[in-house]
Amino acid sequence: MPDWFRRTSWTEGDKAEFEAKLGRARRSSRGQYVRIQGVHLAEAGLHREAAELFERVLAEFPEPLEIAPALSGLGQSLLALGQREPALDAMRRCVLREREYPNVKTDAWLEFAFIVASLDVRDLFEEARGVLLEHDAQESQMIFPLQRFKLHASRAILAGTSDVAAMEAAAALREAARSDSGLRYHGKLGLVGDEFAGIKIRLRGIVGG
């Protein structure tokens, strides 16, 4: 049986047992347990339940190490639920949190820029460009094609119509076309695949001018 805070189902029985064990856990560790459980529910596709747990971390257990990951997880789950504006707000709050507390890093900066670009939130274009520039050094640390696709796609859309935009769009499409991640034992992990069809069409338009 998996750890009590790594469940992939969330029945009334699951919740009751989780609460019982959470109540016996050290107060300083409770936020981590709640967040990790939220991550596992999100991975299982239970985004509404996951979002509730991430919000609970922020409300009840705002430990310094847990705030940014909880905000990032909340943003991802809200986006999966189609709640785009709240998702964008959560990612933005995460970016701001990481500036204040740089010891904890997530991909929220990338998700924020990608959401702004893909949803064409033009009043946040300048802010998103600044966030990308601020994290420019992290490009070399990206190991998955999906991460690089989101980075180049964001740069392309946020750059408008220019040679730079066309170059970034072409780079994004190359990452989208990859069928192997390049990781020795996880060749299918982190691929773009058939996702983001609309964004790919926009990128082809940018490349074509």
BELHU-V80596 format. One record per backbone hydrogen bond with DSSP energy under -0.5 kcal/mol. CO is the residue of the C=O (numbers start at 1). NH is the residue of the N-H. If there is no record, write none. Layout:
[[CO,NH] [CO,NH]]
//
This chain:
[[3,6] [11,15] [12,16] [13,17] [14,18] [15,19] [16,20] [17,21] [18,22] [19,23] [20,24] [21,25] [22,25] [26,29] [26,30] [27,30] [27,31] [29,33] [30,34] [31,35] [32,36] [33,37] [34,38] [35,39] [36,40] [37,41] [38,42] [39,43] [40,44] [41,46] [42,45] [45,47] [46,50] [47,51] [48,52] [49,53] [50,54] [51,55] [52,56] [53,57] [54,58] [55,59] [56,60] [56,61] [57,61] [61,63] [63,66] [63,67] [66,70] [67,71] [68,72] [69,73] [70,74] [71,75] [72,76] [73,77] [74,78] [75,79] [76,80] [77,81] [78,83] [79,82] [82,84] [83,87] [84,88] [85,89] [86,90] [87,91] [88,92] [89,93] [90,94] [91,95] [92,96] [93,97] [94,98] [95,99] [96,100] [97,101] [101,104] [107,110] [107,111] [108,112] [109,113] [110,114] [111,115] [112,116] [113,117] [114,118] [115,119] [116,121] [117,120] [120,122] [121,124] [122,125] [124,128] [125,129] [126,130] [127,131] [128,132] [129,133] [130,134] [131,135] [133,136] [135,138] [136,139] [137,140] [138,141] [139,142] [144,148] [145,149] [146,150] [147,151] [148,152] [149,153] [150,154] [151,155] [152,156] [153,157] [154,158] [155,159] [156,160] [157,160] [160,162] [162,166] [163,167] [164,168] [165,169] [166,170] [167,171] [168,172] [169,173] [170,174] [171,175] [172,176] [173,177] [175,178] [186,189] [187,181] [188,191] [190,146] [192,195] [196,200] [197,201] [198,202] [199,203] [200,204] [201,205] [202,206] [203,207] [204,208] [205,209]]
//
